[in-house]
Each structure stands twice: as structure tokens, then as C-alpha cells.
Amino acid sequence: MERQSRCTGSCRERAFQGVHFEAVVFFELTTFGPDNGVTGVDTRRVRTPVLVIYYNRYLTNSDCAMFIKRVARRYANSSLERLVGMGDHVARRASVLALSLMGDYSSNTVLGRALVDRDRGVRTIAETGIRELWCRVGSRQQQEVLREVADLNDQRQHSEAARLATELIHSSPWIAEAWCQRGTANYHLGQYDAAIRDCHQALEINPYHFTAAAGMGQCYMLQQNPVAALEAFRRALRLNPGMDEVRAQIVRLQRSLKRE
């Protein structure tokens, strides 16, 4: 069970913290060619969110800090969340990226639903972004402790990671990622029952925590419980269809169970 979430710092700039922006979506007119394949639409002038323009510039120059600065001036998170559900695939990619960089755990449901978006680009950005959101919960001090736990798991100091995660859980039991990180530590310590309980609790708090579901599946596999493992892996894949390893594991388990 690899460490499931990247609780590391991103390129986010926090110069805009504490500033409240009006939840208004701004548009600019962008000219397209006369033939875009859309019937019954005047293709000469089509409204495009300014966010898409910022996103295209970001794809060109990879200037993350400038992308955040521009988006923060124009958009509130609520506006970005609306675009995730109503924009075209480029607007959805742009809004998911912006929420991934600027949002907090309150956008978890929106990014969780984006994991099953029909556009692969949206799904890919959402998978990376939602892992960041899971670590952006609680006070700054709680977030720092959570990152420290994740770093300890990365460094294979699992006993210390479990101890520190337990302290965080006692003070903040509503932080799903703390439970999942302790589950990761318990898995590597061979405490599979404890790891399953921790991952289950993470899912109770955060029903989009696909990595907790996958972690449960890995634990059940090591306990020689293929039926429970299959159920856990299927749950993980329903939440995040992009988990190719989980998909392959499901196929192997289904074949194995058919032979029995």
C-alpha cells in the first residue's frame, strides 16, 4: 500500500489569502473560424470564459503563479465550481486546475465528481488536484502535521508516522487523510486489520477517497480474502476509473474466483 496522497506543497501563491472576490464569471469574445462543426450556431463570435484564455497561456508558459494570480482576481471558488459542471471540456479542465491550485477541502465533492468526467484531461487533472485538497483541511498547524505524517511514510518511518497520525486523529478526527495516512503506516507495519479500519473510517468521512478504498483492497488481498478485496477494488474504480492497476487487479480476481 503506497502512500496514497501527495501532501506536499504545490506552486500555489497565497498572496490572495483573506481577499474576497465577487462570484462573477467574466467573459471575453474570441473569434473562431466559420466552420467549427456546430450546426445552427453563428461560429464567427463565440463567448469564451476568460479562464480558458488564462489556461491556454498557462499551457504555453507553465507559469503557475501567474495563472493563480490572474484567476484569483476574476473568480471566486463558487464560480469555478459552476464551470466544472457547465463548461466545455477546456473550461472544465481550466476550472478543475484552478480549484486544484486555489481551492480547499470544501471543493472535494466537485473534484470528486470530476474524477468521472467524460473528458480524460479533466479526470487526470482532478485526480492530482483532489489529492492536494485532501491535505488542505483544518488549520495551518494541522496541515503541517498531516504533511509531516505523509513525509514519514515516504521515508518508511511508519511507526513514527502512525504515532503522529494518531495524535492528529485524537485532536481532529474529522480529517479523513489522517486516517488514511495511519492506514498506510499500519499496512507497512503488517497491521492489516487496523489498516482496514483506518481506511474504512477515511471513506466514512470522505466518500471520494478512492485511495483508501484501494488500500483496503490491498489489505484484504494479504489476508487471503479475495471476495472482500474485489469489493474494495470495485469501489475504488467506481470513484476513480483512471486507476489502471486497480482495474487489472479486478480482472485477475474475477478470473481467480471463477476458477474456484
LINVENRA-V490402 format. One record per residue. N is the residue number from 0. RES is the residue in one small letter. SS is DSSP state (A for helix, B for strand, O for the rest). PSI is psi in whole degrees, 0 to 359 (* if undefined). OMEGA is omega in radians with two decimals (* if undefined). Layout:
n=N res=RES ss=SS psi=PSI omega=OMEGA
n=N res=RES ss=SS psi=PSI omega=OMEGA
This chain:
n=0 res=m ss=O psi=102 omega=-3.13
n=1 res=e ss=O psi=161 omega=3.09
n=2 res=r ss=O psi=130 omega=-2.84
n=3 res=q ss=O psi=331 omega=-3.02
n=4 res=s ss=O psi=144 omega=-3.11
n=5 res=r ss=O psi=90 omega=3.14
n=6 res=c ss=O psi=50 omega=3.13
n=7 res=t ss=O psi=163 omega=3.13
n=8 res=g ss=O psi=146 omega=3.06
n=9 res=s ss=O psi=189 omega=-3.12
n=10 res=c ss=O psi=13 omega=-3.10
n=11 res=r ss=O psi=137 omega=3.00
n=12 res=e ss=O psi=136 omega=-3.09
n=13 res=r ss=O psi=26 omega=3.12
n=14 res=a ss=O psi=338 omega=-3.07
n=15 res=f ss=O psi=4 omega=3.14
n=16 res=q ss=O psi=139 omega=3.10
n=17 res=g ss=O psi=355 omega=3.12
n=18 res=v ss=O psi=134 omega=-3.10
n=19 res=h ss=O psi=128 omega=-3.13
n=20 res=f ss=O psi=145 omega=3.11
n=21 res=e ss=O psi=141 omega=-3.10
n=22 res=a ss=O psi=71 omega=-3.11
n=23 res=v ss=O psi=132 omega=3.08
n=24 res=v ss=O psi=120 omega=-3.13
n=25 res=f ss=O psi=146 omega=-3.13
n=26 res=f ss=B psi=152 omega=2.96
n=27 res=e ss=B psi=157 omega=3.11
n=28 res=l ss=B psi=129 omega=3.10
n=29 res=t ss=B psi=135 omega=-3.10
n=30 res=t ss=B psi=132 omega=3.09
n=31 res=f ss=O psi=167 omega=3.07
n=32 res=g ss=O psi=167 omega=-3.04
n=33 res=p ss=O psi=343 omega=-3.07
n=34 res=d ss=O psi=100 omega=3.09
n=35 res=n ss=O psi=9 omega=3.06
n=36 res=g ss=O psi=6 omega=3.13
n=37 res=v ss=O psi=119 omega=-3.08
n=38 res=t ss=O psi=138 omega=3.04
n=39 res=g ss=O psi=15 omega=-3.12
n=40 res=v ss=O psi=134 omega=3.04
n=41 res=d ss=O psi=105 omega=-3.01
n=42 res=t ss=O psi=359 omega=-3.07
n=43 res=r ss=O psi=323 omega=-3.13
n=44 res=r ss=B psi=116 omega=-3.11
n=45 res=v ss=B psi=135 omega=-3.12
n=46 res=r ss=B psi=131 omega=3.13
n=47 res=t ss=B psi=132 omega=3.11
n=48 res=p ss=B psi=141 omega=3.06
n=49 res=v ss=A psi=329 omega=3.13
n=50 res=l ss=A psi=322 omega=3.14
n=51 res=v ss=A psi=321 omega=3.09
n=52 res=i ss=A psi=316 omega=3.10
n=53 res=y ss=A psi=320 omega=-3.12
n=54 res=y ss=A psi=316 omega=3.12
n=55 res=n ss=A psi=324 omega=3.08
n=56 res=r ss=A psi=320 omega=3.11
n=57 res=y ss=A psi=319 omega=3.12
n=58 res=l ss=A psi=332 omega=-3.13
n=59 res=t ss=A psi=316 omega=-3.02
n=60 res=n ss=A psi=351 omega=3.13
n=61 res=s ss=O psi=27 omega=-3.14
n=62 res=d ss=O psi=90 omega=-3.06
n=63 res=c ss=A psi=316 omega=-3.10
n=64 res=a ss=A psi=320 omega=3.13
n=65 res=m ss=A psi=321 omega=3.09
n=66 res=f ss=A psi=313 omega=3.13
n=67 res=i ss=A psi=315 omega=-3.10
n=68 res=k ss=A psi=315 omega=-3.13
n=69 res=r ss=A psi=315 omega=-3.11
n=70 res=v ss=A psi=319 omega=-3.10
n=71 res=a ss=A psi=329 omega=3.12
n=72 res=r ss=A psi=333 omega=-2.99
n=73 res=r ss=A psi=331 omega=-2.94
n=74 res=y ss=O psi=138 omega=2.89
n=75 res=a ss=O psi=160 omega=-3.14
n=76 res=n ss=A psi=326 omega=-3.14
n=77 res=s ss=A psi=324 omega=3.10
n=78 res=s ss=A psi=319 omega=3.10
n=79 res=l ss=A psi=320 omega=3.14
n=80 res=e ss=A psi=323 omega=3.10
n=81 res=r ss=A psi=321 omega=3.14
n=82 res=l ss=A psi=330 omega=3.11
n=83 res=v ss=A psi=327 omega=-3.08
n=84 res=g ss=A psi=344 omega=-3.00
n=85 res=m ss=A psi=348 omega=-3.07
n=86 res=g ss=O psi=172 omega=3.01
n=87 res=d ss=O psi=182 omega=-2.99
n=88 res=h ss=A psi=328 omega=3.12
n=89 res=v ss=A psi=317 omega=3.11
n=90 res=a ss=A psi=324 omega=3.12
n=91 res=r ss=A psi=319 omega=3.08
n=92 res=r ss=A psi=315 omega=-3.11
n=93 res=a ss=A psi=316 omega=-3.11
n=94 res=s ss=A psi=323 omega=3.08
n=95 res=v ss=A psi=318 omega=3.09
n=96 res=l ss=A psi=315 omega=-3.13
n=97 res=a ss=A psi=316 omega=3.11
n=98 res=l ss=A psi=324 omega=3.12
n=99 res=s ss=A psi=324 omega=-3.09
n=100 res=l ss=A psi=326 omega=-2.99
n=101 res=m ss=A psi=339 omega=-2.99
n=102 res=g ss=O psi=180 omega=3.07
n=103 res=d ss=O psi=191 omega=-3.02
n=104 res=y ss=A psi=341 omega=3.12
n=105 res=s ss=A psi=341 omega=3.11
n=106 res=s ss=A psi=11 omega=-3.08
n=107 res=n ss=A psi=316 omega=-3.12
n=108 res=t ss=A psi=318 omega=-3.13
n=109 res=v ss=A psi=313 omega=3.13
n=110 res=l ss=A psi=329 omega=3.08
n=111 res=g ss=A psi=319 omega=3.09
n=112 res=r ss=A psi=329 omega=3.12
n=113 res=a ss=A psi=342 omega=3.11
n=114 res=l ss=O psi=338 omega=3.14
n=115 res=v ss=O psi=21 omega=3.09
n=116 res=d ss=O psi=152 omega=-3.12
n=117 res=r ss=O psi=343 omega=3.13
n=118 res=d ss=O psi=128 omega=-3.09
n=119 res=r ss=A psi=323 omega=3.13
n=120 res=g ss=A psi=318 omega=3.10
n=121 res=v ss=A psi=315 omega=-3.11
n=122 res=r ss=A psi=318 omega=-3.11
n=123 res=t ss=A psi=315 omega=3.12
n=124 res=i ss=A psi=320 omega=-3.13
n=125 res=a ss=A psi=321 omega=-3.11
n=126 res=e ss=A psi=316 omega=3.10
n=127 res=t ss=A psi=317 omega=-3.06
n=128 res=g ss=A psi=321 omega=-3.08
n=129 res=i ss=A psi=330 omega=3.07
n=130 res=r ss=A psi=325 omega=3.07
n=131 res=e ss=A psi=318 omega=-3.13
n=132 res=l ss=A psi=323 omega=-3.12
n=133 res=w ss=A psi=336 omega=3.14
n=134 res=c ss=O psi=355 omega=-3.13
n=135 res=r ss=O psi=61 omega=-3.09
n=136 res=v ss=O psi=145 omega=-3.13
n=137 res=g ss=O psi=191 omega=3.14
n=138 res=s ss=O psi=170 omega=3.11
n=139 res=r ss=A psi=321 omega=3.13
n=140 res=q ss=A psi=318 omega=3.12
n=141 res=q ss=A psi=322 omega=3.10
n=142 res=q ss=A psi=322 omega=3.12
n=143 res=e ss=A psi=320 omega=3.10
n=144 res=v ss=A psi=318 omega=3.14
n=145 res=l ss=A psi=318 omega=3.11
n=146 res=r ss=A psi=324 omega=3.11
n=147 res=e ss=A psi=320 omega=3.09
n=148 res=v ss=A psi=315 omega=3.14
n=149 res=a ss=A psi=319 omega=3.12
n=150 res=d ss=A psi=320 omega=3.12
n=151 res=l ss=A psi=320 omega=3.07
n=152 res=n ss=A psi=321 omega=3.10
n=153 res=d ss=A psi=324 omega=-3.10
n=154 res=q ss=O psi=7 omega=3.13
n=155 res=r ss=O psi=25 omega=3.04
n=156 res=q ss=O psi=69 omega=-2.93
n=157 res=h ss=A psi=327 omega=3.11
n=158 res=s ss=A psi=316 omega=3.12
n=159 res=e ss=A psi=323 omega=3.10
n=160 res=a ss=A psi=317 omega=3.13
n=161 res=a ss=A psi=319 omega=-3.14
n=162 res=r ss=A psi=313 omega=-3.11
n=163 res=l ss=A psi=322 omega=3.09
n=164 res=a ss=A psi=323 omega=3.11
n=165 res=t ss=A psi=319 omega=3.09
n=166 res=e ss=A psi=317 omega=3.14
n=167 res=l ss=A psi=321 omega=3.12
n=168 res=i ss=A psi=320 omega=3.13
n=169 res=h ss=A psi=323 omega=-3.12
n=170 res=s ss=A psi=333 omega=-3.07
n=171 res=s ss=O psi=70 omega=-3.06
n=172 res=p ss=O psi=351 omega=-3.11
n=173 res=w ss=O psi=1 omega=3.12
n=174 res=i ss=O psi=103 omega=-3.06
n=175 res=a ss=A psi=321 omega=-3.06
n=176 res=e ss=A psi=332 omega=3.08
n=177 res=a ss=A psi=318 omega=3.10
n=178 res=w ss=A psi=317 omega=-3.12
n=179 res=c ss=A psi=321 omega=3.12
n=180 res=q ss=A psi=321 omega=3.07
n=181 res=r ss=A psi=324 omega=3.07
n=182 res=g ss=A psi=320 omega=3.08
n=183 res=t ss=A psi=315 omega=3.13
n=184 res=a ss=A psi=315 omega=-3.13
n=185 res=n ss=A psi=324 omega=3.09
n=186 res=y ss=A psi=311 omega=-3.10
n=187 res=h ss=A psi=339 omega=3.07
n=188 res=l ss=O psi=1 omega=3.13
n=189 res=g ss=O psi=12 omega=3.14
n=190 res=q ss=O psi=75 omega=-2.97
n=191 res=y ss=A psi=321 omega=3.10
n=192 res=d ss=A psi=316 omega=3.12
n=193 res=a ss=A psi=320 omega=3.13
n=194 res=a ss=A psi=318 omega=3.12
n=195 res=i ss=A psi=316 omega=3.13
n=196 res=r ss=A psi=319 omega=-3.14
n=197 res=d ss=A psi=316 omega=3.13
n=198 res=c ss=A psi=322 omega=3.09
n=199 res=h ss=A psi=318 omega=3.13
n=200 res=q ss=A psi=323 omega=3.08
n=201 res=a ss=A psi=320 omega=3.13
n=202 res=l ss=A psi=328 omega=3.07
n=203 res=e ss=A psi=321 omega=-3.14
n=204 res=i ss=A psi=317 omega=-3.08
n=205 res=n ss=O psi=96 omega=-3.06
n=206 res=p ss=O psi=355 omega=3.10
n=207 res=y ss=O psi=7 omega=-3.04
n=208 res=h ss=O psi=80 omega=-3.07
n=209 res=f ss=A psi=330 omega=-3.13
n=210 res=t ss=A psi=330 omega=3.05
n=211 res=a ss=A psi=320 omega=3.10
n=212 res=a ss=A psi=317 omega=3.11
n=213 res=a ss=A psi=322 omega=3.11
n=214 res=g ss=A psi=321 omega=3.07
n=215 res=m ss=A psi=318 omega=3.13
n=216 res=g ss=A psi=319 omega=3.12
n=217 res=q ss=A psi=320 omega=3.12
n=218 res=c ss=A psi=315 omega=3.13
n=219 res=y ss=A psi=325 omega=3.09
n=220 res=m ss=A psi=316 omega=-3.13
n=221 res=l ss=A psi=340 omega=3.06
n=222 res=q ss=O psi=8 omega=3.13
n=223 res=q ss=O psi=43 omega=3.12
n=224 res=n ss=O psi=77 omega=-3.03
n=225 res=p ss=A psi=330 omega=-3.13
n=226 res=v ss=A psi=312 omega=3.11
n=227 res=a ss=A psi=323 omega=3.11
n=228 res=a ss=A psi=316 omega=-3.14
n=229 res=l ss=A psi=317 omega=3.13
n=230 res=e ss=A psi=317 omega=-3.13
n=231 res=a ss=A psi=317 omega=3.14
n=232 res=f ss=A psi=321 omega=3.10
n=233 res=r ss=A psi=321 omega=3.11
n=234 res=r ss=A psi=316 omega=3.12
n=235 res=a ss=A psi=317 omega=-3.09
n=236 res=l ss=A psi=327 omega=3.06
n=237 res=r ss=A psi=322 omega=3.14
n=238 res=l ss=A psi=321 omega=-3.10
n=239 res=n ss=O psi=93 omega=-3.12
n=240 res=p ss=O psi=352 omega=-3.12
n=241 res=g ss=O psi=4 omega=-3.11
n=242 res=m ss=O psi=89 omega=-3.04
n=243 res=d ss=A psi=322 omega=3.13
n=244 res=e ss=A psi=321 omega=3.11
n=245 res=v ss=A psi=319 omega=3.11
n=246 res=r ss=A psi=316 omega=3.13
n=247 res=a ss=A psi=323 omega=3.12
n=248 res=q ss=A psi=322 omega=3.11
n=249 res=i ss=A psi=316 omega=3.13
n=250 res=v ss=A psi=316 omega=-3.14
n=251 res=r ss=A psi=318 omega=-3.14
n=252 res=l ss=A psi=318 omega=3.14
n=253 res=q ss=A psi=318 omega=3.11
n=254 res=r ss=A psi=320 omega=-3.13
n=255 res=s ss=A psi=318 omega=-3.12
n=256 res=l ss=A psi=328 omega=3.10
n=257 res=k ss=A psi=328 omega=-3.12
n=258 res=r ss=A psi=340 omega=-3.09
n=259 res=e ss=O psi=* omega=*
